[in-house]
Amino acid sequence: MTRTFNRPSSNHRWHGLVLIVLVSLAVSCATTVRPSQTFLRSTDTAWNEWLDTVVDVDLAEVRIVHLPLTDAFMGMKLAIAQADAPVESLRVALHVHGVTRRQALWLLAQKYELTMTVERVPGQPPYIAVAKE
């Protein structure tokens, strides 16, 4: 007599559990990785405080030039370095919660291979210059 074991629902539960654990781990890693101490650092105290404010970021296919229009980055000044066409048309996505603006920008820079630097014009607030690495 041959005995068969029919456990598709049990296997399905394990696959679902593994998927949930992997997604949780990926989100955890993304939010615990920190940028270097010098990333977008400025002598402007107000700028550093703004960048170190904790926010929730929910971006889905947002053109990078439109980042200052999003809730998380409202008021940020941004310039595309050297009229870099691939960067100007770049659409970004990022979904993280409870991170600083500095960390969120660093995650975007890492994910899309961007260089971000703080630039200043005398008498004006700092802005972020973005270029492709």
PEJO-V874142 format. One record per backbone hydrogen bond with DSSP energy under -0.5 kcal/mol. CO is the residue of the C=O (numbers start at 1). NH is the residue of the N-H. If there is no record, write none. Layout:
CO:NH  CO:NH
This chain:
4:6  5:7  7:11  8:12  9:13  10:14  11:15  12:16  13:17  14:18  15:19  16:20  17:21  18:22  19:23  20:24  21:25  22:26  23:27  24:28  25:29  26:30  27:31  28:32  29:33  36:39  38:41  43:45  44:48  45:49  46:50  47:51  48:52  50:53  51:101  51:102  53:101  55:99  56:58  57:96  59:94  62:92  63:66  64:67  66:69  67:70  68:75  70:74  71:74  73:76  77:128  79:81  79:130  80:83  81:84  83:85  84:87  84:88  85:89  87:90  88:65  90:64  92:62  94:59  96:57  99:55  100:104  101:105  102:106  103:107  104:108  105:109  106:110  107:111  108:112  109:114  110:113  113:133  114:116  115:131  117:129  119:127  121:124  127:119  127:129  128:79  129:117  130:81  131:115
